[in-house]
Amino acid sequence: MELWFKETHTPNLGMVVKVKETLHREKTRYQDLMIMDTYEFGRALVLDGYIQTTEKDEFIYHEMLVHVPLMAHANPNKVLIIGGGDGGAIREVLKHRKVQQAFLVDIDERVVATCREYLPSLSSALDDPRVTVTIADGIEYVKQFKEAFDVIIVDSTDPLGPSVGLFNRSFYESAYGALRSGGILVAQSEQVMFQPDTVRDIVTTLRAIFPVAKLYLAWVPTYSAWGYGFTIATKGSDPAVISNDDLEGKTRYYSAEVHRAAFVLPPFVKEIIGGE
Ligand code: SAM
């Protein structure tokens, strides 16, 4: 008997993935959590019916979420990740020699524990001495800080359930206050082709708070392939310009050329966000 996982990206579009085995399934305090082993993408974390990350293509998303802001910042000593309980973003952050402290704040301890067990290629860095993992609501967490971080990375689920508040103005204003001078925020921003309104709202809101806010793109096969958006906001610098050279270790998608090219937006995308 064949087993298929179906995920809808819009009411009229979906993706099916053939499944070898469901390795884990539970209802946590916040979300429905599943780890499945698939033929095409290896193991995958699924939350509330949406694929979050897979062994096969997670490197694209995590490299582009992390190395663009960290390479655009001259001295990223203190980095905060909100969400990211699978550990993939932290693993990439630790490839930067200048990072002295990395804080991960995820609301759901079961995501962290389950990814430690089933997704070691992502979660292995969570035990690094530079890393502090806190189980808390990122919305409340950032409110405690004033000018404390150089980079804030929002690696949240889609704007559903506990993530909704991570897409609104008051959270971004708290994050602005928690950033040091020269600070940079990046937020995973959904899919330009199928969630243009969400992308537009994120870019517009950040532009109202930060002096600079730009969209850049990558293609992530499990997130409807082309045009996955990342919105990066700075306290003045141009994030398309690479400001440091401390990235150690191999990357398979990110490079200086890819960094610069990611900010080159097709005319229809510029139209969605009201200009680059
Ligand atoms: N890489 C995935 C993506 O691209 O969509 C998401 C990574 S990670 C699995 C998303 C994490 O956000 C989940 O572990 C979830 O528990 C966490 N999360 C959701 N709302 C949150 C909140 N308000 N504060 C902190 N973490 C939150």
Boltz pocket constraint, residues with backbone or C-beta under 6 A from the ligand:
constraints:
  - pocket:
      binder: B
      contacts: [[A, 45], [A, 51], [A, 52], [A, 53], [A, 61], [A, 82], [A, 83], [A, 84], [A, 85], [A, 86], [A, 105], [A, 106], [A, 107], [A, 108], [A, 111], [A, 136], [A, 137], [A, 138], [A, 139], [A, 155], [A, 156], [A, 157], [A, 158], [A, 160], [A, 161], [A, 162], [A, 163], [A, 164], [A, 165], [A, 166], [A, 188]]
      max_distance: 6.0
